[in-house]
Amino acid sequence: MRQFVWLDAIMKKRFFKSVSQMTKNMTPRVLLLDDDVMLRQLMVKLLTQSGFSVTAVATSAEFVRALDNLGADVCVLDWMLAGESGLVLAQQLAQLIERPPMLMLSANATIDQRVQGLAVVDDYLTKPFDPAELIARLHALLRRFQNDKTTQHLRLGRWQVDSQRQQLTSDTQVVELAAKEWQLLWYFVQRPHRIVTREQLLAALDEHDAGTRAIDIRISRLRKKLGDDAFIETVWGQGYRLGEHLLSAPS
């Protein structure tokens, strides 16, 4: 069994008073996945004393059930699990239209491994880590994603996005989007700087058997509806991404 003296020692010395002030009047829900019993127990103690409500599980199957049944505001996943990979699970979660932010914990500290992880998850922290940094990163993720959720007037070029009505408006036009069109657009909005493959889009739209050509057709129709071929850019040989000239802060 691995020993986590570093985490236990730091927790005993300091830290909880300042963190409790950060999280006062807030009870964000953390879903924690780690197959090491000792580390899982220490993490639950750390997060609970830092103002979080914690659900801790040991396997990917338990994680999926907990997320489905209980929900979460932020997820913490260990990369290396017994007989499975937290990164593979994160790749599956990343395809969801709506999902909580994900922070990956890993002993893999090389640049290549960190880049690989950050291509999937929203933040990455190597072990051993300082508890204060973990809590600060979780709060940063919560703020970022909360801002995304509450942004009702996001602008995409000349279009104003109304996420509640699922429509786009300009000075002269209102465009109503069908359910699948909205799912497609919102998938890109949630990943403004990422290239997404046709296979990822098929999974996100739950059209696994439709074939990648179906995505090309949907993209073409969405571009035509919005009157802007550059609205969603084609990245040859890789997939698509949201036009980088479009995304801006609310006005």
N, C-alpha and C positions, 0 to 999 in steps of 0.2 A: 504494500500500500504506500502511495506517495505521502510524504509529510509536508505540511503547509505551515511550518513554524513561522515563516516570514509574515504570513497574513495574520495569524493569531497574535504574534508579538506586537505588530503595529496596532492592531485593534485594541489591545489592552493598554497601550501607552497613551493614546491620544485620540482626537478626531471627532468623537460623537457629539460633543457639545456644539461645535461650529456647524456640523452637518444638520443637526436638528433644527437650527435656526433657518437653514436654507429650505427645509422641507416643511416648515410650519404651515398648518392649515391645508396641507396637500397630502393625498394618499394615492400616489401613482401605483399602478399594478405592474409588477415585474413577473415575467415568466422565465424561469431559470432552468436551463438544461445542462446538467453535468453528471457523468456517471460515477464520479468519485465521491463516496459517501462523506468523507471528512471535509473535503473542500465545499461540497454542497451545504453541509451544516454550517460551516463558517460563513459562507456567502449569505445564507438565510439570516443568520444573526446580524451580519454587517448591514444588509439591506433593510431589515426590519428596524434596527436601531437608528437607521438613517431616514426613517419616515416612509418607507415603501411597504406596500402589501405584496407578499411574495408567494408564488406557487412554484415549487421546485420539483422537477422530475428527472428521471435517469435515462430515459430512452426517447428516440424520435417518435415512436408510436404514442407514448404518454404525452409528449409535448403537443402533438397534433390534437389529441383528444382534449387536453386542457385548454388549448387555444380556441377550439371550437366551442367548448362548453362554458368556459369562464371568461375568455377574452384576455387581453393584456394591453397595457399602454406602451410597454417596451419589452423586448426580449433580449436575454443574455444567453448565448450559446457557446459551448466549448467545441472547438474544432475536432479534437481527437476523442472519439467515443469507442467503447468496446464493440468491435464488429461493425461499426457504421461511422459515418462522417457528419459532423455538424455542418460542414460547408455544403454538402449535398442537400441537406434539409433546408439550409438558407437559400440555396438556388431555387428550390421548389416554392418557398414562401415569397421570394422576390417576384414571382410571376403573377401573384395575386393582384387584383385591381386595387384592393384596399388591404393594408396590412400594417402592423405596428413596426416601428423602427427596430433594427437588429444591431446588437453589439456582439462581436466575436471575441472570445478569449482563446488564446493559444500560446503554447510554448514556442511556436515557430516564429522566429524573430528575423529571418532574412528578408531583404527587400523584396525578392521575388514572391515569397509566400505572403507577405503583407499586401503586396499589390494584387495578388490573386484573391485574397480575402476581401479587400476593399472594392473589387469589381462586383461583388455580390452584396455584402452587408453595408451598413451605414457607418459603422465605426469598428475599430480593431484595437485591441489592447493585449500586449504580450505579458506573459507571466515570467517572473513575479511582478506584480503591480502594486502600486500604493492605493489603499482603499479610497483616499481622498480623490485621486484621479478618476477611479471608476465611478464614484458618485457624481463628480463634476461632469463626466462624459455622458452619463445617463440623463442628467438634467438638461444638458445641451441638446441631446437628441429629442427629449420631450418638448423643449421649446421650439425646436425647428419644425417638428412634425405638427405641433399644435398650431403654429403659424400657417402651415400648409392647409390644415383643416378649416381654419377660420377665415382663410382668404376667399371671400366670395366674389371679389371683383378683380381677379387676376386678368392681366392683359396679355394677349397673344397678338402682337403686331397691331393691326387696326381693330381687332376683335376684343370685346370684353366678355369674360367667361363667367357665367352664372352657374355655379356648381349645384345649386339647389333645384333650379328649373331645368338644368341640363340643356342650356342653349347658349348661343353666341350672338352678341349684338354689336353693331357698328353704328355710325351716325345715321345711316340710311337703311339698315337692313337688320332683320332678326332671322337667325337660322336655327330651326328646331332640329335636333339630332335624334335619330333613332337609337334605341337602347344599345345596339352593338357599335354604332358609330361613336356614341358617347364613351363606351368602355374603351374603345380603341384610342380615342383622343386623350382620355384621362390617364391611360397607361403611359403615354408619352409625357404628359405633363408631370407625372410623378417621377420621371426619369429624364430630366431636361438635358443632361449632358452625356447620356449613355446611348450607345448603339444597341438596338434590340433586334434580335433575329426574327425571322418569320415563324420559326418554331416556338419561340417565346410568346409571340402574339397569338398564335393558334391556341396555345395552352391557356393564355389569359382570357381568351374569348370562349374557351371550352369548345373548340372546334378542331379537336385533334385529328379527326378523320377527313377534314375538308381538303387538305392539301395546301401547300404553300402558295399556289396560284390564287387561292381564295383571298389571301391577305393582300396580294398585289391589287386585286380587284377592289377590295374595300378601301385601300389607301387611295386608289385612283378616284373612287367615288367621293371620298371625303375631300380630297383636294379640289375636285370640280365643284362640290357644294360650297366650298369656302372661297373659290375663285383665286387660289394661290397654289401653284405647283410646288413652290418652295416651302409651303407650310410644314410638310413632313419631307425631310430630305432623304434621298436614296444614297446609301453608302455601299458602293458596288462591291459585291462579293461578301458582304457582311449582313446587311439588313437595312434598317431605317433609324432615323432619330428626328426629334423635334427640331425644326429650324432654329438655329442658335440666335438668329436676329429677332425672334419672336418673343421669347420669355422675358418679362420685366416685372418689377414690383408693382403693386396696386397704386393707382394714381389717386 
